Amino acid sequence: MAIFTAAIAPAVALMTFIYFSKRIELEPLPLIVRMFILGAILVFPLMFIQYAFETEGLLQEPVLKSIFLAGLLEEFFKWFFLLFVAYRHAAFDHHYDGIIYGVAISLGFATLENIIYIFANGIEIALLRAVFPVSSHALFGVMMGYYMGEAKFKVSKKKFALALALVIPFSLHSLYDYFIVKSNWLIYIAPFMIILWVVGVRKIKIANRHHEKLLNSYTE
């Protein structure tokens, strides 16, 4: 039970922070839960694909593995389901909602992956995984959701914003995975995560401005 709690606690904390950071009407929980479950379900087929490539010895060089088997594979499927499930839903009615649903699907994936890793390797790695893999997935979700929200509410350049919703988290994820396999990984990962958090918080503030405009229009 302690291992399970340690595995899910970071995702609960991060999701709560993202959920209550919205400054206007909170999102319906059923859709958030659905996106979270979708993210968790993705773990199994993607792990199978990664295992198949590993067995065949394909794309196992650090750079190729980071780009194709981690960054592109994982972020594409998160982007795909975010686009075809949440993006078209009536509840997605503010810019910030993209961040909520993007983080939900990312944390669903990260949580199940975290449970598997901690059960396999012990509770000792729980803190390390909370600080790095789980929070990085959440921040990739912030980036994806931010640009998905831009695509939803911008009059022009919608396709460009949708492309950024995939390209930016894919690029960041690839960099993260490449750094993490280096012998002196902490030298690279620590500043990378700090920058990622700073940019992520900034995206949250910018997305909330859409709500501030709505609040102002309600009070005028």
C-alpha positions as CSV (number, residue, x, y, z in Angstrom):
1,M,0.0,0.0,0.0
2,A,2.9,2.4,0.8
3,I,4.4,1.7,-2.6
4,F,1.1,2.4,-4.4
5,T,0.6,5.6,-2.4
6,A,4.1,6.8,-3.2
7,A,3.6,6.0,-6.9
8,I,0.3,8.0,-7.3
9,A,0.9,10.9,-4.8
10,P,3.0,13.0,-7.2
11,A,0.4,12.8,-9.9
12,V,-2.4,13.7,-7.5
13,A,-0.5,16.7,-6.2
14,L,0.4,18.0,-9.6
15,M,-3.2,17.4,-11.0
16,T,-4.7,19.2,-8.0
17,F,-2.3,22.2,-8.6
18,I,-3.2,22.4,-12.3
19,Y,-6.9,22.0,-11.6
20,F,-7.2,24.7,-9.0
21,S,-5.0,27.1,-10.9
22,K,-7.9,27.8,-13.3
23,R,-9.4,31.2,-12.4
24,I,-12.9,30.6,-13.8
25,E,-15.4,27.7,-13.7
26,L,-13.7,24.4,-12.8
27,E,-13.7,21.6,-15.4
28,P,-16.1,18.6,-15.2
29,L,-14.3,15.8,-13.4
30,P,-15.6,13.0,-15.7
31,L,-13.7,14.3,-18.7
32,I,-10.6,14.8,-16.7
33,V,-10.8,11.2,-15.4
34,R,-11.5,9.9,-18.9
35,M,-8.3,11.6,-20.2
36,F,-6.3,10.3,-17.2
37,I,-7.5,6.8,-17.9
38,L,-6.7,7.1,-21.6
39,G,-3.2,8.2,-20.7
40,A,-2.8,5.2,-18.4
41,I,-4.1,2.7,-21.0
42,L,-1.5,4.1,-23.5
43,V,1.3,2.7,-21.3
44,F,0.7,-0.9,-22.3
45,P,0.7,-0.7,-26.1
46,L,3.6,1.8,-26.1
47,M,5.7,-0.3,-23.7
48,F,5.0,-3.3,-26.0
49,I,6.1,-1.3,-29.1
50,Q,9.3,-0.2,-27.2
51,Y,10.0,-3.7,-26.1
52,A,9.6,-5.0,-29.7
53,F,12.1,-2.5,-31.0
54,E,14.5,-3.4,-28.2
55,T,14.2,-7.1,-28.9
56,E,14.9,-6.5,-32.6
57,G,17.7,-4.1,-31.8
58,L,16.1,-1.3,-33.8
59,L,16.6,2.4,-32.9
60,Q,18.6,1.6,-29.8
61,E,21.2,4.3,-30.2
62,P,20.6,6.9,-27.4
63,V,19.7,9.7,-29.8
64,L,17.4,7.6,-32.0
65,K,15.8,5.9,-29.0
66,S,15.1,9.3,-27.3
67,I,13.6,10.8,-30.4
68,F,11.5,8.0,-31.8
69,L,10.8,5.5,-29.0
70,A,10.3,8.1,-26.3
71,G,9.6,11.6,-27.5
72,L,7.7,11.0,-30.7
73,L,5.9,7.7,-29.8
74,E,4.6,8.8,-26.5
75,E,3.8,12.4,-27.2
76,F,2.1,11.6,-30.6
77,F,-0.4,9.3,-29.0
78,K,-1.1,11.7,-26.1
79,W,-1.6,14.5,-28.7
80,F,-3.8,12.3,-30.9
81,F,-6.2,11.4,-28.0
82,L,-6.2,15.0,-26.7
83,L,-7.1,16.2,-30.1
84,F,-9.9,13.7,-30.9
85,V,-11.4,13.4,-27.4
86,A,-11.0,16.5,-25.3
87,Y,-10.4,19.2,-28.0
88,R,-13.8,18.5,-29.7
89,H,-15.7,18.2,-26.4
90,A,-18.1,21.0,-25.4
91,A,-16.4,21.3,-22.0
92,F,-13.2,22.5,-23.7
93,D,-14.4,26.1,-23.7
94,H,-11.5,28.1,-22.4
95,H,-7.8,28.3,-23.3
96,Y,-6.7,26.9,-19.9
97,D,-8.8,23.8,-20.4
98,G,-6.2,22.5,-22.9
99,I,-3.6,22.6,-20.1
100,I,-6.0,20.7,-17.7
101,Y,-6.7,17.9,-20.2
102,G,-3.1,17.8,-21.5
103,V,-1.8,17.4,-18.0
104,A,-4.5,14.8,-17.2
105,I,-3.6,12.5,-20.1
106,S,0.1,13.0,-19.4
107,L,-0.2,12.2,-15.7
108,G,-2.4,9.2,-16.5
109,F,0.5,7.8,-18.5
110,A,3.2,8.9,-15.9
111,T,1.2,7.4,-13.0
112,L,0.9,3.9,-14.3
113,E,4.4,4.0,-15.6
114,N,5.5,5.2,-12.1
115,I,3.6,2.3,-10.4
116,I,5.3,-0.2,-12.6
117,Y,8.8,1.2,-12.0
118,I,8.4,1.6,-8.2
119,F,6.9,-1.9,-7.8
120,A,9.8,-3.3,-9.9
121,N,12.6,-1.3,-8.3
122,G,11.4,-0.4,-4.8
123,I,10.0,2.6,-2.9
124,E,13.5,4.1,-2.7
125,I,13.3,5.6,-6.2
126,A,9.8,7.2,-5.5
127,L,11.2,10.7,-4.7
128,L,13.5,10.7,-7.7
129,R,10.7,9.7,-10.0
130,A,8.4,12.3,-8.6
131,V,10.9,15.1,-9.1
132,F,11.9,14.1,-12.6
133,P,9.8,11.7,-14.7
134,V,6.3,12.4,-13.3
135,S,6.8,16.2,-13.1
136,S,8.4,16.3,-16.6
137,H,5.4,14.4,-18.1
138,A,3.1,17.0,-16.4
139,L,5.0,19.9,-17.9
140,F,5.1,18.3,-21.3
141,G,1.3,18.1,-20.9
142,V,1.2,21.8,-20.0
143,M,3.0,22.7,-23.2
144,M,0.8,20.4,-25.3
145,G,-2.4,21.7,-23.7
146,Y,-1.4,25.4,-24.0
147,Y,-0.9,25.2,-27.8
148,M,-4.0,23.0,-28.1
149,G,-5.9,25.8,-26.3
150,E,-4.4,28.4,-28.7
151,A,-5.6,26.3,-31.7
152,K,-9.1,26.1,-30.2
153,F,-9.6,29.8,-29.7
154,K,-7.3,31.5,-32.2
155,V,-9.0,32.8,-35.3
156,S,-6.0,32.2,-37.5
157,K,-3.0,29.8,-37.6
158,K,-5.0,27.0,-35.9
159,K,-3.1,24.3,-37.8
160,F,0.2,25.8,-36.8
161,A,-0.8,25.9,-33.1
162,L,-1.9,22.2,-33.4
163,A,1.5,21.4,-34.9
164,L,3.3,23.2,-32.0
165,A,1.1,21.2,-29.6
166,L,2.9,18.1,-30.8
167,V,6.4,19.4,-31.9
168,I,7.2,21.3,-28.6
169,P,6.4,18.5,-26.1
170,F,8.0,15.9,-28.5
171,S,11.2,17.9,-28.7
172,L,11.3,18.5,-24.9
173,H,10.6,14.9,-24.2
174,S,13.3,13.7,-26.6
175,L,15.8,16.1,-24.9
176,Y,14.8,14.9,-21.5
177,D,15.3,11.2,-22.4
178,Y,18.6,11.9,-24.1
179,F,19.9,13.7,-21.0
180,I,18.7,11.1,-18.5
181,V,20.8,8.3,-20.1
182,K,24.1,10.3,-19.9
183,S,26.6,9.4,-17.2
184,N,26.5,12.9,-15.7
185,W,22.7,13.2,-16.3
186,L,22.0,15.5,-13.3
187,I,24.2,18.3,-14.7
188,Y,21.9,18.4,-17.7
189,I,18.5,17.5,-16.1
190,A,18.6,19.9,-13.2
191,P,18.7,23.2,-15.3
192,F,16.5,21.6,-17.9
193,M,13.8,21.0,-15.3
194,I,14.1,24.4,-13.8
195,I,13.7,26.1,-17.2
196,L,10.8,23.7,-17.9
197,W,9.0,24.7,-14.7
198,V,9.6,28.4,-15.3
199,V,8.2,28.2,-18.8
200,G,5.3,26.0,-17.7
201,V,4.2,28.4,-15.0
202,R,4.4,31.2,-17.5
203,K,2.2,29.3,-19.9
204,I,-0.4,28.7,-17.1
205,K,-0.5,32.5,-16.4
206,I,-0.9,33.4,-20.1
207,A,-3.7,30.8,-20.6
208,N,-5.5,32.2,-17.6
209,R,-5.6,35.7,-19.2
210,H,-8.2,34.3,-21.5
211,H,-10.4,33.8,-18.4
212,E,-9.6,37.2,-17.0
213,K,-11.0,38.8,-20.1
214,L,-14.1,36.7,-19.7
215,L,-14.5,37.7,-16.1
216,N,-14.1,41.4,-17.0
217,S,-16.8,41.0,-19.6
218,Y,-19.1,39.5,-17.0
219,T,-18.7,42.4,-14.6
220,E,-19.0,45.2,-17.1
